[in-house]
Amino acid sequence: MSITTHDAPKKTPKQMPQQARQPQGFTGGIASVADDRLYALQNPFALDGRVSAYPASARGFSVANSYLLTQPDAAMLIDTGFGKDEPAIRAQIERLIAPRLPLSMFPLRLNEFMSINNVESFAAHFNIDQCYTSNPDAALWFDFGTTANGRNILDAMKVTAVTRADKIELGKAGRAIDVMQAPIRLIATRWLYDGTTRTLFSSDMFTHTWRDTETGPWIVQETDNNSADDDSTSLRDVRSFMLNTRYWWLEGVSTDSMRRGIGDIFDKYDIETIAPGYGCILRGRKVVARHYRMLDDFLKACDKSVAVSRYVTRDEER
């Protein structure tokens, strides 16, 4: 993986390395995911028992992912990241797009800080074209800033409401992005599919892979021999992750409709990369197929026809 320092000259998108590293230690980076049309803006965080998106016993590091889709005349940011990472994410975006380039935003989960925390800040800093949401009054959800004119910034921002099955276009060339309601979710969540890069943006699903160190690597991808690089994730790992986090309630419920919904997406779209909101990006058809099968097998084993629902105490891990 190529590394550049903070003092390196500014690079155009085609010259960007897969990781940009600050001299004081690894604080995240820019990963070129697909032909310089899609970048992951990645900022690691420690797993120490306090991160509710992971099992309490999980140790090591994960990474918060925002994604920047670029066209010559426009760009779109998927999820805006945590407030603590705002300076880093803002700098990452500035490295990749020209000043005043129209930038749209699409936070996939209105209830999650990881999605919406920096909407107001970026609306004040960049040439925001519009903000896509599932809620026409979404600006009321984004008021995290401390500036006196923060409310005016949000009120002036164009908000475009999308439906549960929609299509939006990026740039004058009309790069199509499919919008869908997440077939498995705890809160209102959208998934996106970008046919140009064959990428599924899966929000809080497929987030089950993390690392021992903050340097990652944060992309699981096929190697030349078609095997997954540094990916030992098992069905048991997926089960433990799902049942010890926000999806603890799945065991013993009807999972048929969830499986059909996810299966329909994987049947309809040519998915080469799964880009989750946090955790490792899954890249390569065989990697994608393997992780999809593990999730499907887990959901099948949870169905009420073969599993019993029971009360789970707060500190119990399965």
C-alpha positions as CSV (number, residue, x, y, z in Angstrom):
1,M,0.0,0.0,0.0
2,S,1.4,3.3,-1.0
3,I,1.8,6.0,1.7
4,T,2.1,9.7,1.3
5,T,3.0,12.2,4.0
6,H,1.2,15.3,5.1
7,D,3.8,17.5,3.4
8,A,3.6,15.8,0.0
9,P,2.4,18.0,-2.8
10,K,-1.3,18.0,-3.6
11,K,-2.2,15.3,-6.0
12,T,-5.0,15.0,-8.6
13,P,-7.5,12.1,-8.0
14,K,-5.7,9.8,-10.5
15,Q,-2.5,10.2,-8.6
16,M,-3.9,9.6,-5.1
17,P,-2.4,6.7,-3.2
18,Q,-4.7,4.2,-1.4
19,Q,-3.9,5.7,2.0
20,A,-2.9,9.2,3.1
21,R,-1.1,9.2,6.4
22,Q,-0.4,12.0,8.8
23,P,3.1,12.2,10.4
24,Q,1.8,12.0,14.0
25,G,0.5,8.5,13.4
26,F,-2.3,6.8,11.4
27,T,-5.4,8.9,11.6
28,G,-7.3,7.6,8.6
29,G,-6.8,7.9,4.9
30,I,-8.2,8.0,1.4
31,A,-8.6,4.7,-0.4
32,S,-9.2,4.7,-4.1
33,V,-11.9,2.0,-4.4
34,A,-12.8,1.9,-8.0
35,D,-11.0,3.5,-11.0
36,D,-10.7,6.9,-9.3
37,R,-14.5,7.4,-9.4
38,L,-15.1,6.2,-5.9
39,Y,-13.0,7.0,-2.8
40,A,-13.4,5.7,0.8
41,L,-12.6,8.4,3.5
42,Q,-11.6,6.2,6.4
43,N,-11.0,7.1,10.0
44,P,-10.2,4.4,12.5
45,F,-11.4,4.1,16.1
46,A,-10.5,1.8,18.9
47,L,-12.8,-1.1,20.1
48,D,-12.6,-1.0,23.9
49,G,-16.1,-2.1,24.9
50,R,-17.7,1.3,24.6
51,V,-18.7,1.2,20.9
52,S,-22.3,-0.1,20.7
53,A,-22.0,-1.1,17.0
54,Y,-19.6,-3.9,18.1
55,P,-19.8,-6.7,20.7
56,A,-18.7,-5.5,24.2
57,S,-15.8,-8.0,24.1
58,A,-14.5,-6.9,20.7
59,R,-10.9,-5.5,20.9
60,G,-8.8,-4.0,18.2
61,F,-9.8,-1.3,15.8
62,S,-12.5,-0.6,13.2
63,V,-12.9,2.3,10.8
64,A,-15.7,4.8,10.0
65,N,-16.3,5.0,6.3
66,S,-17.6,8.0,4.3
67,Y,-17.6,7.6,0.5
68,L,-17.0,10.2,-2.2
69,L,-18.3,9.5,-5.7
70,T,-16.7,11.8,-8.2
71,Q,-17.6,13.0,-11.7
72,P,-15.8,15.8,-13.7
73,D,-18.6,18.3,-12.9
74,A,-20.0,17.0,-9.6
75,A,-19.4,14.8,-6.5
76,M,-21.5,13.1,-3.9
77,L,-20.6,12.3,-0.3
78,I,-22.3,9.2,1.3
79,D,-22.4,9.7,5.1
80,T,-20.6,12.6,6.7
81,G,-18.7,10.8,9.5
82,F,-18.3,11.5,13.2
83,G,-17.9,15.0,14.5
84,K,-14.5,14.2,16.0
85,D,-13.3,13.4,12.4
86,E,-14.7,16.5,10.8
87,P,-11.3,18.2,10.2
88,A,-9.8,15.1,8.7
89,I,-12.8,14.3,6.5
90,R,-13.0,17.9,5.3
91,A,-9.3,17.8,4.3
92,Q,-9.8,14.5,2.6
93,I,-12.6,15.9,0.4
94,E,-10.5,19.0,-0.4
95,R,-7.8,16.8,-1.7
96,L,-10.1,15.1,-4.1
97,I,-12.4,17.7,-5.6
98,A,-11.9,21.2,-7.0
99,P,-13.0,24.2,-4.9
100,R,-16.6,25.1,-5.6
101,L,-17.4,21.8,-7.4
102,P,-21.0,21.0,-6.7
103,L,-21.2,18.5,-3.9
104,S,-24.3,16.6,-2.8
105,M,-24.6,14.6,0.4
106,F,-26.5,11.4,1.2
107,P,-26.6,10.4,4.9
108,L,-28.0,6.8,4.8
109,R,-29.3,6.8,8.4
110,L,-30.9,10.0,9.8
111,N,-30.7,8.6,13.4
112,E,-26.9,7.9,13.4
113,F,-24.2,10.4,14.3
114,M,-21.9,8.5,11.9
115,S,-24.1,9.5,9.0
116,I,-25.3,13.0,9.9
117,N,-22.8,14.6,12.4
118,N,-21.0,16.8,9.8
119,V,-23.9,17.8,7.5
120,E,-24.1,21.4,8.9
121,S,-20.3,21.9,8.9
122,F,-19.9,20.7,5.3
123,A,-22.9,22.7,4.2
124,A,-21.1,25.8,5.5
125,H,-17.8,24.9,3.9
126,F,-18.4,23.3,0.5
127,N,-20.6,24.2,-2.5
128,I,-23.4,21.9,-1.5
129,D,-25.8,21.2,-4.3
130,Q,-28.4,19.3,-2.3
131,C,-28.8,16.8,0.5
132,Y,-30.7,13.5,-0.2
133,T,-32.7,12.1,2.6
134,S,-35.7,9.9,3.3
135,N,-37.4,12.8,5.2
136,P,-38.3,16.2,3.7
137,D,-37.7,17.9,7.1
138,A,-34.3,16.3,7.5
139,A,-32.6,19.6,8.1
140,L,-34.1,19.6,11.5
141,W,-32.0,16.5,12.3
142,F,-28.6,18.1,11.4
143,D,-28.3,20.9,13.9
144,F,-25.1,19.9,15.6
145,G,-23.1,23.0,14.9
146,T,-22.2,25.8,17.4
147,T,-22.1,28.6,14.9
148,A,-24.6,31.4,15.3
149,N,-25.8,31.0,11.7
150,G,-26.0,27.2,11.7
151,R,-29.8,27.2,11.5
152,N,-29.7,29.6,8.5
153,I,-27.2,27.3,6.7
154,L,-29.5,24.3,7.2
155,D,-32.6,26.2,6.2
156,A,-31.0,27.4,3.0
157,M,-29.7,23.9,2.0
158,K,-31.7,22.2,-0.7
159,V,-33.2,18.9,0.6
160,T,-34.3,16.3,-1.9
161,A,-36.5,13.5,-0.5
162,V,-36.0,10.1,-2.0
163,T,-38.5,7.2,-1.9
164,R,-37.9,3.6,-0.8
165,A,-37.1,2.6,-4.4
166,D,-35.7,5.5,-6.4
167,K,-32.9,6.6,-8.8
168,I,-30.8,9.7,-8.6
169,E,-28.2,11.0,-11.1
170,L,-24.8,12.5,-10.4
171,G,-23.4,15.1,-12.8
172,K,-24.5,16.1,-16.3
173,A,-23.5,12.7,-17.7
174,G,-26.2,11.2,-15.5
175,R,-24.3,8.6,-13.5
176,A,-27.1,6.6,-12.1
177,I,-27.3,5.7,-8.4
178,D,-30.1,3.3,-7.3
179,V,-31.7,4.0,-3.9
180,M,-33.5,1.3,-2.0
181,Q,-34.9,0.7,1.5
182,A,-32.5,-1.6,3.4
183,P,-34.1,-5.0,3.5
184,I,-32.8,-5.6,7.0
185,R,-32.6,-2.7,9.3
186,L,-33.2,-1.5,12.9
187,I,-34.0,2.1,12.0
188,A,-34.9,3.9,8.7
189,T,-32.0,3.1,6.4
190,R,-31.2,3.4,2.7
191,W,-28.9,1.3,0.7
192,L,-27.4,2.6,-2.6
193,Y,-26.0,0.9,-5.7
194,D,-23.6,2.6,-8.1
195,G,-23.6,0.7,-11.4
196,T,-20.6,2.7,-12.6
197,T,-18.3,1.1,-10.0
198,R,-20.6,-2.0,-9.3
199,T,-20.6,-1.0,-5.6
200,L,-23.4,-1.7,-3.0
201,F,-23.3,0.8,-0.1
202,S,-24.8,-1.3,2.7
203,S,-24.8,1.2,5.7
204,D,-24.8,-0.8,8.9
205,M,-24.9,-4.3,7.3
206,F,-21.7,-6.3,6.3
207,T,-19.9,-4.4,9.0
208,H,-18.6,-7.5,10.8
209,T,-14.9,-7.4,9.9
210,W,-12.4,-5.4,11.9
211,R,-8.7,-5.5,12.6
212,D,-6.1,-5.9,15.4
213,T,-4.3,-2.6,14.6
214,E,-5.4,0.8,13.5
215,T,-3.4,0.5,10.3
216,G,-5.8,-2.1,8.9
217,P,-5.7,-3.0,6.1
218,W,-9.3,-1.7,5.7
219,I,-10.1,-3.4,2.4
220,V,-10.6,-7.1,2.1
221,Q,-9.9,-8.0,-1.5
222,E,-9.1,-10.9,-3.7
223,T,-5.5,-11.7,-4.5
224,D,-4.1,-12.9,-7.7
225,N,-4.8,-16.5,-6.8
226,N,-8.5,-15.5,-6.2
227,S,-8.4,-16.0,-2.5
228,A,-9.4,-13.4,0.0
229,D,-6.4,-11.4,1.4
230,D,-6.2,-11.5,5.2
231,D,-9.8,-12.5,5.7
232,S,-10.4,-15.3,8.2
233,T,-14.1,-14.3,8.9
234,S,-16.2,-17.3,9.5
235,L,-20.0,-18.0,9.8
236,R,-19.5,-18.2,13.6
237,D,-17.9,-14.8,13.6
238,V,-20.9,-13.3,11.6
239,R,-23.3,-15.0,14.0
240,S,-21.5,-13.6,17.1
241,F,-21.3,-10.1,15.6
242,M,-25.0,-10.0,14.6
243,L,-26.4,-11.4,17.9
244,N,-24.1,-9.3,20.1
245,T,-24.9,-5.9,18.5
246,R,-28.0,-4.1,17.3
247,Y,-29.4,-7.3,15.6
248,W,-29.5,-9.3,18.8
249,W,-33.3,-9.8,18.3
250,L,-33.0,-11.8,15.1
251,E,-32.8,-15.3,16.7
252,G,-36.3,-16.9,16.6
253,V,-38.0,-14.4,14.4
254,S,-39.2,-14.9,10.8
255,T,-36.3,-14.1,8.6
256,D,-37.7,-15.3,5.2
257,S,-38.6,-11.8,4.0
258,M,-35.2,-10.4,5.0
259,R,-33.4,-13.2,3.1
260,R,-35.6,-12.7,0.1
261,G,-35.1,-8.9,0.2
262,I,-31.3,-9.2,0.4
263,G,-31.3,-12.0,-2.2
264,D,-33.3,-9.9,-4.6
265,I,-30.7,-7.2,-4.5
266,F,-27.8,-9.6,-5.1
267,D,-29.7,-11.2,-8.0
268,K,-30.6,-7.8,-9.6
269,Y,-27.3,-6.0,-9.3
270,D,-23.8,-6.9,-10.4
271,I,-22.0,-6.3,-7.1
272,E,-18.2,-6.3,-7.1
273,T,-17.7,-4.3,-3.9
274,I,-19.7,-4.0,-0.7
275,A,-19.0,-0.6,1.0
276,P,-20.3,-0.6,4.6
277,G,-20.6,2.4,6.8
278,Y,-18.0,1.0,9.2
279,G,-15.6,-1.9,9.1
280,C,-13.6,-3.4,6.2
281,I,-14.7,-2.8,2.7
282,L,-15.3,-6.1,0.9
283,R,-13.9,-6.1,-2.7
284,G,-14.0,-8.7,-5.4
285,R,-16.8,-11.0,-6.6
286,K,-15.6,-14.1,-4.6
287,V,-15.2,-12.0,-1.4
288,V,-18.7,-10.5,-1.9
289,A,-20.2,-13.9,-2.6
290,R,-18.7,-15.5,0.5
291,H,-19.8,-12.8,2.9
292,Y,-23.3,-12.7,1.4
293,R,-23.6,-16.5,1.8
294,M,-22.4,-16.2,5.4
295,L,-25.1,-13.6,6.2
296,D,-27.8,-15.6,4.4
297,D,-26.8,-18.8,6.3
298,F,-26.9,-16.9,9.6
299,L,-30.4,-15.6,8.8
300,K,-31.6,-19.0,7.8
301,A,-30.4,-20.5,11.0
302,C,-32.1,-17.7,13.0
303,D,-35.6,-18.3,11.5
304,K,-38.3,-19.2,13.9
305,S,-38.8,-22.6,12.2
306,V,-35.5,-23.8,13.6
307,A,-34.6,-21.3,16.4
308,V,-36.4,-20.2,19.6
309,S,-36.7,-16.6,20.6
310,R,-35.8,-15.9,24.2
311,Y,-35.0,-13.0,26.5
312,V,-31.3,-11.9,26.3
313,T,-29.8,-10.0,29.2
314,R,-27.8,-6.9,28.5
315,D,-24.4,-8.4,29.2
316,E,-25.0,-11.9,27.7
317,E,-22.9,-12.7,24.6
318,R,-23.8,-15.4,22.2
